[in-house]
C-alpha cells in the first residue's frame, strides 16, 4: 500500500521538529540532571537508566505528554481558551525557576523559528509567552503530524537530549547511551499509551528528586548547562 504524500511530509515535519539540529537551544538545558551527577545520585549507565525511566514514568507521562495531546486537540479545534488554559497549567507545574525559564526560553526560540518559516498561528490564538510544549503542539498540528506520533517524537527528543547531557557530563560513551535507548524504547511507547488514556484529574508530575536537583543547580559552583 502506497503512502500518501501528506503522510511523508508529516513524517519529515516530525523529524525536523525533534532533530537535535533544530536551532532552539535545547542542548543547553539538563533539567536537573547535571545536579544529579554532582550529588552522586546518577553516576553510571545503570543509575542513569533508572533516573530517566523514573522521570519518564512520573514526569512526562503525567505532565508534558498528556498536556501535549490536549493542546494538539485544542489547536485542531481552534479552541483558544483551551490552548491558554493548558499553557498556564504547564507553567504552574514548573517547580523551580530554572525549569520555568527553560520552558519559556525554548518557547520563545521555537516561536521565533516558526515565525521565520511563516508557520505561526494568528496572534490572538497564541497565548502571550507561550511555552515550548504549546508551540510544539502547534508545530505538530500545522505539519499534519497525528497526535500519537507527536507524543512519541516529543518523548524521543527528550530522551536524546538527556543522553547528550550525560555523554558530555559523565564518563558515558555513545555505545552505553544506545544501550539506554534500547532499554527505554518500549517504555516510551508505554508512556504515550498511558498519557493518551489519562483523565484530566490524574495529571500532574510527582518528581521531588528532580525538583530538588533543579533547585540545587541554581547555585551549583561549576556547571555546563543552564538547568
PASEBA-1860 file (N, C-alpha, C; in nm, 3 decimals):
! residues 227
1> XXXXXXXX> 0.085/-0.120/0.000/0.000/0.000/0.000/0.088/0.125/0.000 ~ 0.064/0.215/-0.094/0.145/0.335/-0.104/0.103/0.436/0.003 ~ 0.203/0.506/0.054/0.176/0.614/0.148/0.136/0.739/0.072 ~ 0.044/0.815/0.129/0.005/0.942/0.069/0.119/1.042/0.087 ~ 0.140/1.132/-0.010/0.245/1.233/0.004/0.234/1.312/0.133 ~ 0.110/1.339/0.176/0.092/1.413/0.301/0.148/1.339/0.421 ~ 0.137/1.206/0.422/0.193/1.126/0.531/0.344/1.140/0.536 ~ 0.407/1.137/0.419/0.552/1.151/0.414/0.596/1.290/0.458
9> XXXXXXXX> 0.520/1.392/0.417/0.553/1.528/0.460/0.538/1.543/0.610 ~ 0.435/1.480/0.667/0.415/1.486/0.812/0.531/1.419/0.885 ~ 0.576/1.303/0.834/0.689/1.233/0.895/0.814/1.319/0.890 ~ 0.840/1.380/0.775/0.957/1.466/0.763/0.944/1.588/0.854 ~ 0.821/1.639/0.868/0.799/1.751/0.959/0.829/1.714/1.103 ~ 0.792/1.591/1.142/0.821/1.544/1.277/0.971/1.530/1.297 ~ 1.040/1.471/1.200/1.185/1.456/1.211/1.253/1.592/1.224 ~ 1.204/1.689/1.150/1.258/1.825/1.161/1.235/1.882/1.300
17> XXXXXXXX> 1.115/1.860/1.354/1.078/1.919/1.482/1.155/1.860/1.598 ~ 1.191/1.731/1.590/1.260/1.666/1.702/1.410/1.654/1.679 ~ 1.460/1.709/1.570/1.603/1.698/1.540/1.688/1.775/1.641 ~ 1.802/1.718/1.684/1.893/1.794/1.770/1.947/1.919/1.702 ~ 1.939/1.923/1.569/1.987/2.039/1.495/1.886/2.153/1.491 ~ 1.765/2.133/1.544/1.666/2.240/1.547/1.722/2.356/1.630 ~ 1.731/2.475/1.574/1.803/2.584/1.643/1.719/2.655/1.749 ~ 1.689/2.583/1.857/1.614/2.645/1.967/1.691/2.640/2.098
25> XXXXXXXX> 1.809/2.577/2.100/1.893/2.579/2.219/1.862/2.474/2.323 ~ 1.790/2.368/2.287/1.756/2.265/2.386/1.879/2.199/2.446 ~ 1.989/2.197/2.372/2.113/2.133/2.419/2.169/2.201/2.543 ~ 2.126/2.323/2.573/2.184/2.398/2.684/2.122/2.363/2.819 ~ 2.019/2.279/2.821/1.945/2.250/2.943/1.958/2.103/2.981 ~ 1.977/2.076/3.111/1.988/1.936/3.157/1.869/1.892/3.240 ~ 1.779/1.985/3.274/1.659/1.953/3.354/1.696/1.887/3.487 ~ 1.794/1.943/3.555/1.834/1.893/3.686/1.930/1.777/3.682
33> XXXXXXXX> 1.955/1.720/3.564/2.040/1.602/3.556/2.184/1.633/3.595 ~ 2.232/1.752/3.560/2.369/1.787/3.596/2.388/1.790/3.747 ~ 2.289/1.837/3.821/2.297/1.834/3.967/2.295/1.690/4.020 ~ 2.215/1.605/3.956/2.211/1.464/3.997/2.348/1.399/3.981 ~ 2.424/1.440/3.878/2.561/1.392/3.863/2.648/1.443/3.978 ~ 2.638/1.573/4.004/2.721/1.637/4.107/2.694/1.577/4.245 ~ 2.568/1.545/4.273/2.529/1.490/4.402/2.557/1.341/4.415 ~ 2.592/1.277/4.306/2.619/1.133/4.309/2.495/1.047/4.299
41> XXXXXXXX> 2.380/1.109/4.271/2.258/1.030/4.255/2.260/0.949/4.126 ~ 2.325/1.005/4.025/2.343/0.936/3.897/2.491/0.934/3.866 ~ 2.547/0.815/3.849/2.692/0.806/3.833/2.738/0.711/3.724 ~ 2.646/0.633/3.668/2.686/0.535/3.567/2.567/0.500/3.479 ~ 2.589/0.408/3.389/2.484/0.371/3.293/2.358/0.320/3.361 ~ 2.374/0.234/3.460/2.258/0.174/3.526/2.176/0.279/3.601 ~ 2.244/0.365/3.679/2.170/0.466/3.756/2.110/0.572/3.665 ~ 2.176/0.601/3.552/2.118/0.695/3.456/1.991/0.637/3.396
49> XXXXXXXX> 1.994/0.510/3.359/1.874/0.447/3.305/1.760/0.450/3.405 ~ 1.792/0.424/3.534/1.688/0.427/3.637/1.630/0.568/3.652 ~ 1.718/0.669/3.650/1.673/0.808/3.664/1.580/0.846/3.549 ~ 1.622/0.816/3.428/1.543/0.854/3.311/1.410/0.779/3.307 ~ 1.412/0.654/3.346/1.287/0.577/3.350/1.190/0.636/3.451 ~ 1.243/0.679/3.566/1.159/0.741/3.667/1.100/0.874/3.623 ~ 1.184/0.957/3.557/1.136/1.087/3.508/1.029/1.066/3.401 ~ 1.051/0.967/3.315/0.953/0.937/3.211/0.820/0.894/3.273
57> XXXXXXXX> 0.827/0.802/3.369/0.705/0.745/3.427/0.628/0.844/3.512 ~ 0.700/0.919/3.597/0.632/1.007/3.693/0.628/1.153/3.649 ~ 0.697/1.184/3.539/0.701/1.320/3.490/0.632/1.336/3.356 ~ 0.700/1.300/3.249/0.645/1.321/3.115/0.510/1.253/3.095 ~ 0.496/1.131/3.149/0.371/1.056/3.129/0.252/1.128/3.190 ~ 0.274/1.205/3.296/0.164/1.268/3.369/0.161/1.420/3.353 ~ 0.253/1.472/3.273/0.257/1.617/3.258/0.268/1.657/3.111 ~ 0.389/1.658/3.057/0.409/1.710/2.922/0.331/1.632/2.815
65> XXXXXXXX> 0.335/1.499/2.822/0.272/1.421/2.716/0.120/1.435/2.713 ~ 0.050/1.419/2.825/-0.096/1.439/2.819/-0.134/1.584/2.788 ~ -0.055/1.680/2.837/-0.084/1.820/2.805/-0.064/1.844/2.655 ~ 0.039/1.782/2.599/0.063/1.795/2.455/-0.054/1.741/2.374 ~ -0.109/1.628/2.417/-0.223/1.571/2.344/-0.343/1.664/2.351 ~ -0.365/1.727/2.465/-0.479/1.818/2.480/-0.455/1.948/2.402 ~ -0.332/1.995/2.399/-0.301/2.114/2.320/-0.315/2.087/2.171 ~ -0.273/1.968/2.129/-0.288/1.930/1.988/-0.436/1.933/1.949
73> XXXXXXXX> -0.521/1.878/2.035/-0.664/1.878/2.009/-0.721/2.019/2.009 ~ -0.676/2.101/2.103/-0.726/2.238/2.113/-0.688/2.319/1.989 ~ -0.565/2.304/1.944/-0.524/2.372/1.821/-0.607/2.323/1.703 ~ -0.631/2.193/1.696/-0.707/2.136/1.585/-0.850/2.190/1.582 ~ -0.905/2.214/1.701/-1.044/2.260/1.711/-1.056/2.412/1.713 ~ -0.941/2.481/1.708/-0.945/2.627/1.713/-0.993/2.680/1.847 ~ -0.968/2.605/1.954/-1.015/2.642/2.087/-0.905/2.719/2.161 ~ -0.903/2.851/2.140/-0.801/2.934/2.201/-0.803/2.933/2.353
81> XXXXXXXX> -0.923/2.922/2.412/-0.932/2.920/2.558/-0.865/2.795/2.615 ~ -0.886/2.680/2.550/-0.822/2.557/2.597/-0.672/2.564/2.579 ~ -0.626/2.623/2.469/-0.481/2.639/2.449/-0.422/2.721/2.563 ~ -0.485/2.834/2.594/-0.434/2.920/2.701/-0.439/2.850/2.836 ~ -0.544/2.773/2.861/-0.559/2.705/2.990/-0.451/2.599/3.009 ~ -0.423/2.519/2.906/-0.321/2.415/2.919/-0.180/2.473/2.920 ~ -0.161/2.584/2.850/-0.031/2.652/2.857/-0.007/2.702/3.000 ~ -0.110/2.760/3.062/-0.097/2.807/3.200/-0.079/2.690/3.296
89> XXXXXXXX> -0.147/2.579/3.272/-0.132/2.460/3.358/0.011/2.409/3.356 ~ 0.070/2.404/3.239/0.209/2.360/3.229/0.302/2.455/3.304 ~ 0.282/2.584/3.288/0.366/2.682/3.358/0.355/2.666/3.509 ~ 0.235/2.636/3.558/0.214/2.619/3.701/0.281/2.494/3.756 ~ 0.311/2.399/3.669/0.374/2.275/3.713/0.526/2.278/3.704 ~ 0.585/2.392/3.668/0.731/2.406/3.669/0.772/2.444/3.810 ~ 0.838/2.352/3.879/0.859/2.366/4.023/0.978/2.452/4.062 ~ 1.064/2.486/3.968/1.180/2.569/4.001/1.194/2.680/3.898
97> XXXXXXXX> 1.274/2.780/3.934/1.297/2.892/3.842/1.364/2.844/3.714 ~ 1.456/2.749/3.726/1.527/2.702/3.607/1.435/2.624/3.513 ~ 1.349/2.541/3.567/1.257/2.465/3.482/1.158/2.558/3.413 ~ 1.112/2.660/3.486/1.022/2.757/3.425/1.093/2.836/3.316 ~ 1.217/2.876/3.343/1.293/2.953/3.244/1.321/2.870/3.120 ~ 1.349/2.741/3.137/1.374/2.654/3.022/1.253/2.649/2.930 ~ 1.136/2.624/2.987/1.015/2.615/2.906/0.988/2.746/2.834 ~ 1.008/2.858/2.904/0.982/2.989/2.845/1.082/3.020/2.734
105> XXXXXXXX> 1.209/2.993/2.759/1.312/3.028/2.660/1.302/2.941/2.535 ~ 1.276/2.813/2.555/1.257/2.726/2.439/1.132/2.767/2.360 ~ 1.029/2.810/2.434/0.909/2.858/2.367/0.937/2.981/2.282 ~ 1.012/3.075/2.337/1.049/3.196/2.261/1.129/3.158/2.137 ~ 1.224/3.066/2.153/1.310/3.027/2.041/1.230/2.955/1.933 ~ 1.140/2.865/1.974/1.060/2.793/1.876/0.962/2.888/1.807 ~ 0.908/2.982/1.880/0.819/3.082/1.820/0.894/3.163/1.715 ~ 1.017/3.203/1.747/1.096/3.280/1.652/1.124/3.199/1.526
113> XXXXXXXX> 1.158/3.071/1.546/1.187/2.985/1.431/1.063/2.966/1.345 ~ 0.950/2.935/1.408/0.826/2.916/1.332/0.786/3.043/1.258 ~ 0.812/3.157/1.321/0.784/3.283/1.254/0.869/3.300/1.129 ~ 0.996/3.262/1.138/1.084/3.275/1.022/1.043/3.180/0.910 ~ 0.972/3.072/0.944/0.923/2.976/0.845/0.780/3.005/0.803 ~ 0.726/3.116/0.856/0.587/3.156/0.828/0.488/3.047/0.868 ~ 0.509/2.994/0.988/0.424/2.884/1.037/0.353/2.919/1.168 ~ 0.357/3.044/1.209/0.293/3.080/1.336/0.142/3.092/1.320
121> XXXXXXXX> 0.067/3.061/1.428/-0.078/3.084/1.425/-0.108/3.232/1.433 ~ -0.231/3.267/1.410/-0.273/3.406/1.422/-0.248/3.455/1.564 ~ -0.208/3.579/1.577/-0.168/3.634/1.706/-0.271/3.616/1.817 ~ -0.403/3.639/1.793/-0.498/3.624/1.904/-0.506/3.482/1.960 ~ -0.468/3.382/1.881/-0.480/3.243/1.925/-0.361/3.198/2.009 ~ -0.249/3.268/2.001/-0.128/3.226/2.069/-0.115/3.301/2.201 ~ -0.114/3.229/2.315/-0.100/3.297/2.444/0.030/3.375/2.452 ~ 0.026/3.489/2.519/0.148/3.566/2.540/0.247/3.482/2.621
129> XXXXXXXX> 0.370/3.477/2.577/0.471/3.399/2.647/0.447/3.251/2.644 ~ 0.384/3.201/2.538/0.354/3.058/2.529/0.480/2.974/2.546 ~ 0.466/2.862/2.618/0.580/2.775/2.646/0.610/2.680/2.532 ~ 0.717/2.606/2.552/0.769/2.516/2.448/0.667/2.409/2.406 ~ 0.601/2.346/2.503/0.508/2.238/2.470/0.392/2.292/2.387 ~ 0.346/2.411/2.420/0.236/2.473/2.346/0.276/2.500/2.201 ~ 0.397/2.552/2.181/0.445/2.578/2.045/0.473/2.448/1.971 ~ 0.524/2.346/2.043/0.548/2.216/1.981/0.417/2.157/1.931
137> XXXXXXXX> 0.312/2.168/2.011/0.180/2.116/1.971/0.130/2.186/1.846 ~ 0.148/2.318/1.842/0.105/2.391/1.722/0.185/2.345/1.599 ~ 0.317/2.334/1.614/0.400/2.293/1.502/0.360/2.154/1.452 ~ 0.330/2.063/1.545/0.284/1.930/1.505/0.152/1.938/1.431 ~ 0.064/2.021/1.481/-0.068/2.037/1.417/-0.054/2.094/1.277 ~ 0.024/2.200/1.260/0.034/2.266/1.131/0.109/2.179/1.030 ~ 0.194/2.089/1.079/0.265/1.997/0.991/0.185/1.871/0.961 ~ 0.066/1.859/1.019/-0.019/1.743/0.993/0.028/1.617/1.063
145> XXXXXXXX> 0.101/1.632/1.174/0.152/1.517/1.249/0.043/1.465/1.342 ~ 0.001/1.340/1.332/-0.101/1.286/1.423/-0.056/1.295/1.568 ~ -0.153/1.300/1.657/-0.121/1.325/1.797/-0.030/1.218/1.856 ~ -0.053/1.091/1.826/0.030/0.985/1.884/0.176/1.000/1.840 ~ 0.196/1.028/1.712/0.332/1.045/1.662/0.397/1.170/1.722 ~ 0.317/1.273/1.744/0.370/1.395/1.807/0.421/1.364/1.947 ~ 0.346/1.285/2.023/0.389/1.249/2.159/0.513/1.162/2.156 ~ 0.517/1.065/2.066/0.636/0.980/2.054/0.758/1.064/2.018
153> XXXXXXXX> 0.741/1.157/1.925/0.852/1.243/1.886/0.900/1.330/2.000 ~ 0.806/1.385/2.076/0.844/1.470/2.190/0.923/1.389/2.292 ~ 0.874/1.269/2.324/0.943/1.184/2.421/1.081/1.143/2.370 ~ 1.089/1.113/2.242/1.218/1.076/2.183/1.318/1.191/2.191 ~ 1.274/1.313/2.160/1.362/1.429/2.167/1.410/1.452/2.310 ~ 1.321/1.434/2.407/1.361/1.447/2.548/1.470/1.346/2.582 ~ 1.450/1.220/2.545/1.547/1.116/2.576/1.681/1.144/2.510 ~ 1.680/1.183/2.384/1.805/1.213/2.314/1.879/1.327/2.381
161> XXXXXXXX> 1.806/1.430/2.423/1.871/1.544/2.487/1.932/1.505/2.621 ~ 1.860/1.425/2.699/1.913/1.381/2.828/2.038/1.295/2.810 ~ 2.039/1.211/2.709/2.157/1.128/2.684/2.273/1.211/2.633 ~ 2.245/1.315/2.556/2.352/1.406/2.512/2.414/1.477/2.632 ~ 2.330/1.516/2.728/2.380/1.577/2.852/2.473/1.480/2.924 ~ 2.430/1.355/2.937/2.509/1.255/3.009/2.642/1.228/2.939 ~ 2.641/1.224/2.807/2.765/1.199/2.733/2.865/1.312/2.752 ~ 2.817/1.433/2.778/2.906/1.547/2.799/2.954/1.557/2.944
169> XXXXXXXX> 2.868/1.521/3.038/2.897/1.548/3.179/2.935/1.425/3.260 ~ 2.914/1.307/3.206/2.951/1.181/3.274/3.056/1.108/3.190 ~ 3.129/1.017/3.249/3.210/0.926/3.167/3.121/0.818/3.105 ~ 3.035/0.863/3.012/2.940/0.772/2.948/2.963/0.777/2.798 ~ 2.994/0.664/2.739/3.020/0.658/2.596/2.891/0.651/2.516 ~ 2.904/0.673/2.386/2.786/0.673/2.299/2.725/0.533/2.286 ~ 2.806/0.430/2.298/2.751/0.294/2.293/2.665/0.267/2.416 ~ 2.710/0.314/2.531/2.630/0.299/2.653/2.499/0.376/2.640
177> XXXXXXXX> 2.506/0.494/2.578/2.384/0.572/2.557/2.285/0.495/2.469 ~ 2.335/0.426/2.369/2.247/0.348/2.282/2.187/0.228/2.354 ~ 2.261/0.173/2.450/2.202/0.065/2.531/2.085/0.117/2.614 ~ 2.097/0.241/2.662/1.986/0.300/2.737/1.867/0.325/2.643 ~ 1.894/0.367/2.520/1.787/0.382/2.423/1.713/0.250/2.405 ~ 1.790/0.142/2.389/1.727/0.011/2.373/1.644/-0.026/2.495 ~ 1.694/0.008/2.612/1.622/-0.023/2.736/1.491/0.053/2.745 ~ 1.489/0.178/2.694/1.374/0.265/2.718/1.281/0.280/2.598
185> XXXXXXXX> 1.314/0.221/2.486/1.227/0.238/2.368/1.083/0.192/2.397 ~ 1.069/0.074/2.453/0.934/0.025/2.482/0.868/0.108/2.592 ~ 0.950/0.164/2.682/0.894/0.249/2.788/0.837/0.378/2.730 ~ 0.898/0.429/2.624/0.844/0.549/2.559/0.705/0.521/2.502 ~ 0.690/0.404/2.440/0.561/0.366/2.384/0.457/0.351/2.495 ~ 0.496/0.285/2.603/0.404/0.268/2.715/0.365/0.402/2.776 ~ 0.460/0.495/2.781/0.432/0.628/2.836/0.329/0.701/2.751 ~ 0.342/0.691/2.620/0.247/0.756/2.530/0.109/0.691/2.544
193> XXXXXXXX> 0.106/0.558/2.550/-0.022/0.489/2.569/-0.093/0.538/2.694 ~ -0.018/0.546/2.804/-0.079/0.588/2.931/-0.120/0.735/2.925 ~ -0.034/0.818/2.869/-0.064/0.961/2.862/-0.192/0.988/2.784 ~ -0.214/0.912/2.678/-0.334/0.931/2.597/-0.460/0.882/2.667 ~ -0.444/0.797/2.766/-0.560/0.739/2.835/-0.595/0.810/2.965 ~ -0.504/0.891/3.019/-0.526/0.953/3.150/-0.636/1.059/3.146 ~ -0.725/1.060/3.245/-0.823/1.170/3.257/-0.756/1.293/3.317 ~ -0.821/1.407/3.303/-0.761/1.532/3.350/-0.726/1.528/3.498
201> XXXXXXXX> -0.810/1.465/3.579/-0.786/1.468/3.724/-0.674/1.374/3.769 ~ -0.613/1.301/3.676/-0.499/1.215/3.710/-0.367/1.277/3.669 ~ -0.371/1.399/3.617/-0.249/1.461/3.566/-0.173/1.534/3.676 ~ -0.044/1.551/3.653/0.043/1.623/3.746/0.166/1.542/3.777 ~ 0.286/1.601/3.759/0.411/1.527/3.783/0.434/1.503/3.931 ~ 0.510/1.397/3.962/0.548/1.367/4.101/0.697/1.336/4.101 ~ 0.777/1.443/4.098/0.922/1.428/4.082/0.996/1.513/4.185 ~ 0.985/1.481/4.315/1.053/1.562/4.416/1.204/1.561/4.400
209> XXXXXXXX> 1.262/1.448/4.358/1.406/1.442/4.341/1.454/1.534/4.230 ~ 1.383/1.534/4.119/1.421/1.622/4.009/1.405/1.768/4.048 ~ 1.296/1.800/4.118/1.275/1.938/4.162/1.387/1.983/4.255 ~ 1.428/1.896/4.347/1.537/1.930/4.438/1.668/1.947/4.362 ~ 1.696/1.857/4.269/1.818/1.868/4.190/1.819/1.997/4.109 ~ 1.704/2.032/4.052/1.695/2.154/3.973/1.716/2.278/4.060 ~ 1.657/2.279/4.180/1.675/2.393/4.270/1.820/2.407/4.314 ~ 1.886/2.295/4.343/2.027/2.299/4.383/2.116/2.344/4.268
217> XXXXXXXX> 2.075/2.315/4.147/2.156/2.354/4.030/2.169/2.505/4.017 ~ 2.072/2.578/4.069/2.075/2.724/4.059/2.200/2.783/4.124 ~ 2.254/2.714/4.225/2.372/2.765/4.296/2.491/2.670/4.283 ~ 2.484/2.575/4.191/2.595/2.482/4.173/2.719/2.559/4.128 ~ 2.833/2.527/4.187/2.954/2.608/4.164/3.003/2.598/4.019 ~ 3.015/2.478/3.970/3.067/2.457/3.834/2.963/2.379/3.754 ~ 2.927/2.433/3.637/2.823/2.367/3.560/2.839/2.395/3.411 ~ 2.790/2.303/3.331/2.794/2.316/3.185/2.661/2.363/3.127
225> XXX> 2.552/2.339/3.202/2.418/2.358/3.148/2.343/2.466/3.224 ~ 2.234/2.514/3.164/2.156/2.623/3.222/2.048/2.574/3.316 ~ 2.025/2.444/3.323/1.925/2.391/3.418/1.968/2.253/3.463
END
